[in-house]
Amino acid sequence: MTKSSPTARERIVAGAADMISRRGLNATSIRETAKHARAPLGSTYHYFPEGKQQLATEAVRYAGEFAARNLRKELPAGPVAGLRAFLGLWRKIVVDSDFRAGCPVLAVSIEEPPTDEIPAAVLAAAEVFDQWEALLAASLREHGAAPEQAAQLATLIVAATEGTVAMCRAKRSISPLDDVTEQLQTLITTTLNQHRPTPSSPSGV
């Protein structure tokens, strides 16, 4: 196995994230996840002795970090670059899956838990949303947005992205995501331009 080859555990986690993004959490089983990841069922229980909820939690964190890496890579070029990379990631997932896959973080978040206690996977999803918002908000602040406005705009970006991915799957069209990308880009540009200092007029004018 080469250094870059994923381990059996990593394949199982990635497979679980993919299945949850397509079917939702309740319709994803340990057995089917092992088959999807081409891993022995026994090894799945070995790596995840607490069962499906533990695996789902890891899958959510995996998906969250995958998107966060894209943000960290592109945000140094500015919030618009980060935005386009973030939405471009979900665009590729939706298109490449022929509108069958969405965001596993959202999928876990919207399913009713079996008990009144908040499941670990849902708590992990909340942490992922916080992480994405924090990365976006930090970039917006660095480029001139006021702290409160940066935080609110970051929340809007994440919420709009998640909702639009669901719309694309329902409509079997990527147009909603492309439209939202353009509108959010315009909003970011307008917001940052409002906070840029106006050039001073030449003396005597």
Disulfide bonds with the S-S distance in Angstrom:
none
